[in-house]
Amino acid sequence: MQVQPFYLKMSRDNSWYMDRPHFHESVEFLMPVSRGGEMFVENQIYSLHPAALFILPDATLHKTLASEPYERYVLHIPIPTIHALSAPQTDFYRRILEAERMVETGSRYNELLSLLKRLDWEQGRKSTEFGSDLSQMLLLSEFLLQALSIAPARRQADELCQIESPPLPGAREGTLKISAVLEYLQAHLSEKLTLERVASEFFISKYYLSHCFKEATGFSVMEYVINTRILRARRLLQDGQRVQAAGEAVGFQSNEHFIRTFTALTGLPPKQYAKRFSQGERQ
C-alpha cells in the first residue's frame, strides 16, 4: 500500500470565517489550542476550545466560524496512508468513520498535543538522514492510535441534539428546528429545491428561513444543498455511475451545470475524478 505525504500545520488567525462550507478528499484532524468560536460539521454545531479534537472523514461538510484570535493544529492524512498504517485488528479508517466528529480529550489532551508538536518539528526539519521518515510515520501512527482509542462511536441520528435557531425579534413563526430542515433537504435532494419550496414546507417566510439557517449553520440553504449534492454525486461516481446519471440522481437539471459545480468544489471534472478514483482503487 502506497504511503502518501501527510500535511500538518499550526495555524494562527486573529479571526477566521470561511466564506463557504467545504470538504476534503483526505481525513482531517483539527485540534484547537485556543478558544475560537464554532464549527459546523454535517448537521451539528460545536464550540472550538482546547481539549476538543475534531475527526473529519473525507467528504465531511464543515465550516469554521471564528470571530476571535484562534490557534489550532490541522492535520490532513491521505486515505492510502491511513490504510498503510493500519493492521488487521487496528483499522484506523473504519474507526475514523465510526467515531464521533468531536471528541473531548480530557486528560489525554496534553499527550496528543505533544505528539502533534513533535510531529510538526520532525516534519519541519526536512531531514534526509536515516530513519527520519520512519520516525514521522511512527509518530503519526502513535497519534492515530491514541486519538482513536478515546473516540466514542457515533450516536444514532435520533440521539443527536437538535439545532434550534432563536426567533427573530417580533417574528411570529416561533423557534425553527434547523435539524428538521436539514433532514428535509437530504430526503428531497434529488428533487428541484428552491428556498420558496422549503419555506412553504415549514410554513414560514423564506426570509425567516434564510436568517435562521444562516444563523445556525453559517451558510445559506442553497449552499448546503449544492455541497450535499456534490458529496452524494461523488459517492455515485466512485460506485461506477456515469457522469450525467450521477448529476441527475442528485438533482442537477443540467449536465453542464453539474460538471461546472463539481469541478469548482472538488478541483476535478467528474469524469476525471471517477477515473482517478478507479485507478487509485486498483493500485
Legacy VTK file of the C-alpha trace (Angstrom):
# vtk DataFile Version 3.0
C-alpha trace
ASCII
DATASET POLYDATA
POINTS 283 float
0.000 0.000 0.000
1.374 3.398 -1.004
2.213 5.896 1.761
1.401 9.412 0.570
2.693 12.574 2.311
0.547 13.998 5.102
0.076 17.686 5.918
0.413 19.223 9.383
0.333 22.899 10.269
-0.119 25.106 13.297
-2.398 27.919 12.100
-2.920 31.241 13.858
-5.540 33.836 12.898
-6.946 36.926 14.566
-10.253 35.882 13.033
-11.259 33.072 10.726
-14.530 32.925 8.861
-14.877 30.538 5.951
-16.774 32.070 3.064
-18.242 28.701 2.150
-18.573 25.208 3.571
-16.059 22.734 2.211
-14.829 19.159 2.380
-11.580 17.321 1.695
-10.547 14.129 -0.087
-8.276 13.349 2.871
-9.072 12.810 6.554
-8.707 15.898 8.744
-7.851 16.075 12.440
-8.272 19.540 13.918
-7.196 20.352 17.471
-7.833 23.882 18.793
-5.093 25.290 21.013
-7.203 28.288 21.997
-10.881 29.151 22.075
-12.148 30.498 18.790
-15.857 30.399 18.028
-17.717 27.477 16.494
-17.536 24.793 13.830
-20.428 23.413 11.841
-19.866 19.735 10.974
-22.509 17.919 8.922
-25.666 18.617 10.943
-24.164 19.753 14.243
-22.515 22.844 15.731
-19.584 22.511 18.147
-17.534 25.053 20.093
-13.842 25.431 19.264
-11.904 25.048 22.502
-8.760 23.382 23.864
-9.211 19.697 24.772
-11.526 19.257 21.767
-10.413 17.097 18.861
-12.310 17.133 15.576
-12.176 13.950 13.494
-13.427 14.660 9.973
-13.504 11.789 7.454
-13.058 12.574 3.784
-16.080 14.297 2.231
-17.340 15.644 5.560
-19.037 19.008 5.030
-17.812 21.557 7.567
-17.300 25.246 8.134
-15.427 27.220 10.801
-16.851 30.402 12.311
-14.158 32.037 14.458
-14.531 35.678 15.436
-11.602 35.954 17.870
-7.878 35.075 17.898
-7.730 31.372 17.169
-4.900 28.835 17.088
-5.173 25.209 16.031
-3.257 22.266 14.664
-4.609 20.965 11.360
-3.573 17.504 10.198
-4.579 16.086 6.798
-3.839 12.424 6.110
-4.448 10.804 2.688
-6.625 7.700 2.898
-3.982 5.374 1.343
-1.583 6.414 4.116
-4.188 5.635 6.792
-4.714 2.183 5.260
-0.943 1.625 5.105
-0.568 2.399 8.813
-3.458 0.122 9.817
-3.286 -3.503 10.951
-5.817 -6.389 10.907
-7.022 -5.600 14.440
-6.469 -1.858 14.128
-8.338 -0.478 11.128
-7.759 3.256 11.519
-10.014 4.288 8.638
-13.005 2.282 9.825
-12.547 3.722 13.302
-12.444 7.228 11.844
-15.743 6.675 10.019
-17.407 5.306 13.163
-16.067 7.926 15.594
-17.839 10.997 16.887
-16.938 14.079 14.881
-15.836 15.941 18.025
-14.078 14.211 20.916
-13.397 15.695 24.345
-9.830 14.558 25.015
-9.814 15.442 28.725
-6.644 14.267 30.481
-5.223 12.987 27.168
-5.125 16.466 25.632
-1.532 17.280 26.605
-0.321 13.902 25.359
-1.997 14.359 21.978
-0.792 17.953 21.714
2.760 16.814 22.480
2.591 14.232 19.680
1.443 16.883 17.213
4.240 19.251 18.305
6.853 16.513 17.890
5.422 15.516 14.531
5.393 19.166 13.417
9.034 19.547 14.472
10.124 16.361 12.703
8.341 17.365 9.524
9.720 20.909 9.661
13.315 19.681 9.823
13.016 18.208 6.321
15.742 15.789 7.323
17.058 13.206 4.863
19.044 11.279 7.475
18.499 7.583 8.002
15.267 6.821 9.872
13.780 10.329 9.791
10.884 9.320 7.530
10.143 6.263 9.656
10.234 8.412 12.794
7.487 10.594 11.318
5.353 7.571 10.438
5.785 6.180 13.949
4.679 9.472 15.491
1.726 9.666 13.108
0.741 6.080 13.966
1.002 6.853 17.673
-1.207 9.925 17.281
-3.848 7.932 15.381
-3.746 5.151 17.943
-4.068 7.481 20.933
-6.700 9.758 19.362
-8.929 6.989 18.046
-8.653 4.886 21.195
-10.532 7.579 23.147
-13.011 8.447 20.379
-16.502 7.130 21.210
-18.681 5.654 18.492
-21.178 7.989 16.864
-24.629 8.159 18.386
-27.699 7.302 16.359
-29.294 10.172 14.469
-32.299 10.307 16.791
-29.975 10.719 19.795
-28.192 13.744 18.398
-29.073 17.131 19.847
-31.378 19.302 17.798
-30.094 22.549 16.296
-32.547 25.293 17.064
-32.358 28.876 15.918
-33.639 31.696 18.142
-36.732 33.517 16.916
-36.222 36.929 15.391
-37.494 39.908 17.373
-41.149 40.315 16.526
-41.220 37.144 14.435
-44.454 35.153 14.543
-43.096 31.865 13.268
-41.529 30.833 16.585
-38.429 28.697 17.025
-37.386 26.702 13.967
-35.557 23.391 14.339
-32.825 23.565 11.741
-32.187 19.831 12.104
-35.656 19.232 10.647
-34.807 21.445 7.681
-31.531 19.565 7.152
-33.357 16.240 7.209
-35.908 17.526 4.700
-33.187 18.769 2.349
-31.354 15.450 2.470
-34.542 13.477 1.867
-35.516 15.565 -1.190
-32.062 16.224 -2.585
-32.801 14.662 -5.985
-35.816 16.929 -6.497
-35.975 20.568 -7.572
-35.390 22.527 -4.398
-35.927 26.250 -4.008
-35.926 28.496 -0.984
-39.640 29.123 -1.533
-40.453 25.394 -1.553
-38.540 24.680 1.651
-40.032 27.678 3.431
-43.576 26.683 2.473
-42.937 23.147 3.743
-42.303 24.594 7.209
-44.999 27.296 6.954
-42.544 30.168 7.376
-41.310 33.000 5.174
-38.230 32.426 3.052
-36.585 35.424 4.732
-37.062 33.923 8.180
-35.794 30.553 6.965
-32.716 32.143 5.385
-31.887 34.059 8.548
-32.382 31.084 10.858
-30.424 28.684 8.655
-27.539 31.131 8.263
-27.553 31.905 11.969
-27.453 28.221 12.919
-25.104 26.808 10.287
-23.076 29.730 8.951
-24.127 29.315 5.326
-27.178 29.576 3.137
-29.795 26.923 2.390
-28.744 26.598 -1.236
-25.037 26.423 -0.344
-25.869 23.424 1.795
-27.957 21.843 -0.972
-25.239 22.267 -3.622
-22.437 20.919 -1.446
-24.505 17.959 -0.284
-25.458 17.139 -3.868
-21.799 17.117 -4.893
-20.887 14.879 -1.958
-23.595 12.405 -2.924
-22.583 12.554 -6.610
-19.016 11.868 -5.555
-20.117 8.596 -3.981
-22.131 7.637 -7.063
-19.129 8.235 -9.298
-16.999 6.096 -7.010
-19.578 3.331 -7.409
-19.216 3.500 -11.202
-22.213 5.685 -12.082
-21.886 7.619 -15.353
-21.398 11.377 -15.072
-24.774 12.514 -16.427
-26.667 9.848 -14.469
-24.895 10.869 -11.254
-25.759 14.531 -11.789
-29.414 13.766 -12.481
-29.636 11.437 -9.478
-28.653 14.232 -7.089
-30.936 16.866 -8.572
-28.959 18.766 -11.212
-31.221 19.783 -14.083
-28.302 20.379 -16.474
-25.269 18.185 -17.094
-23.187 21.277 -17.884
-24.176 22.875 -14.566
-23.288 19.655 -12.739
-19.847 19.455 -14.367
-19.079 23.133 -13.607
-20.191 22.844 -9.984
-18.442 19.528 -9.362
-15.203 20.904 -10.809
-15.412 24.078 -8.720
-15.922 22.194 -5.451
-13.600 19.220 -5.939
-10.945 20.642 -8.248
-11.556 17.956 -10.889
-14.207 17.412 -13.590
-16.457 14.459 -12.609
-15.173 12.189 -15.392
-11.559 12.784 -14.403
-12.447 12.354 -10.724
-14.103 8.983 -11.412
-11.121 7.840 -13.490
-8.609 8.850 -10.832
-10.627 7.131 -8.110
-10.896 3.962 -10.188
-7.155 3.928 -10.828
-6.469 4.510 -7.151
-8.705 1.598 -6.195
-6.761 -0.724 -8.487
-3.353 0.250 -7.120
LINES 1 284
283 0 1 2 3 4 5 6 7 8 9 10 11 12 13 14 15 16 17 18 19 20 21 22 23 24 25 26 27 28 29 30 31 32 33 34 35 36 37 38 39 40 41 42 43 44 45 46 47 48 49 50 51 52 53 54 55 56 57 58 59 60 61 62 63 64 65 66 67 68 69 70 71 72 73 74 75 76 77 78 79 80 81 82 83 84 85 86 87 88 89 90 91 92 93 94 95 96 97 98 99 100 101 102 103 104 105 106 107 108 109 110 111 112 113 114 115 116 117 118 119 120 121 122 123 124 125 126 127 128 129 130 131 132 133 134 135 136 137 138 139 140 141 142 143 144 145 146 147 148 149 150 151 152 153 154 155 156 157 158 159 160 161 162 163 164 165 166 167 168 169 170 171 172 173 174 175 176 177 178 179 180 181 182 183 184 185 186 187 188 189 190 191 192 193 194 195 196 197 198 199 200 201 202 203 204 205 206 207 208 209 210 211 212 213 214 215 216 217 218 219 220 221 222 223 224 225 226 227 228 229 230 231 232 233 234 235 236 237 238 239 240 241 242 243 244 245 246 247 248 249 250 251 252 253 254 255 256 257 258 259 260 261 262 263 264 265 266 267 268 269 270 271 272 273 274 275 276 277 278 279 280 281 282
